[in-house]
Amino acid sequence: MPGNSSEFYRGKRKKAGPALIVSIVVLSLIAFVVLLFYGLQKYIVVTNSGLHLDLPILADKQTTQSGDDGTAVREFETVNAELIVGEPDYSNVRATAGEGLKELKAVLVPADQINADSVNAYADSIGDGNTLMLDLKTVTGMLVWSSETEIAKGYGTAGTVDLKPIITALHDKNIKVAARLCCFVDNTLASRYSQLALHRSTGEAFSDDNGAWLDPSNSIVRDYIISLCKELDAMGVDEILLNGMRMPETEGVTYAYSSTTSATPTPQTVISGFAISVTRTLKSMSANLSVQVGSDKAMQSVDDVTGQSAQLFFKVFDRVYRTSSADTAESEQSAAKSMVELGNVKYRYVPIVVDSTPGTACWMKMN
């Protein structure tokens, strides 16, 4: 039939031709690039300024010589390299804590007195105070409250007290609630979960007059303290004080830390690393996070034995507590002013006193 001169439909063939050509070109380019990449790998040279392509055809005659077999050998400048791992510099840590604080005048409630009736009695006799500091984890390692954290439930360190109604009752009386946790002296966990214990370099678990110690460099120990803080924050605790966040005061002991780092761990790097890691992880907490400092040396620079440094602690913790007296509290607070970058030192330095209270804006009283 004249109107149907072909038995085949050619329209699609006309469209497929260019697409096929483009596909072939693209695949050819990809294949060429892959071959070029693998073919030139042996000519890639690493220098101080980066990666360079060293093709024989472009080689400078003055930098080549003939080898024993007559082939060209490229000569390179000899460089003496030495890798030096120094001590971390914590002076450059940025201050992030301590703003927006108010007066804290706390009365310590011992662990064995934390129940609804006793806490209510402390609240009624709080006097000039505005906060009750509940001692919720002591050197025994046993928690006062019925914690639901994994470690507490798995290793039997959880207590029995229901804290939530106690906290609510204190808030109803306009009394703030603080919690003190002992970090690394933990007789119960060190014995029940021996992998977390602090060991001497000779292999024995370390203990002293304070009790058995946990390894501050152990990530599980760190996560345990973090989980306890998060749980207390969720219950409405206003401030958490980390006590005993230090290495033992025993001099001349070498420890076998569980962490693996490029440099040999020291008390300073272990405690500073713990402080920075914990405070960064807990930065979104509603509760303030504070720390207790022990020695005079830690308040002046770095205590090489315990690893504590108030200068670093003032950067990452909201408050720094320290055992003091009513007579010396104000002068110690003034001395700490130079270390405070954010906030006001009168709200950030907390003297721990017995019986009589100082005239400072913050204090913690132990009966």
Disulfide bonds with the S-S distance in Angstrom:
none
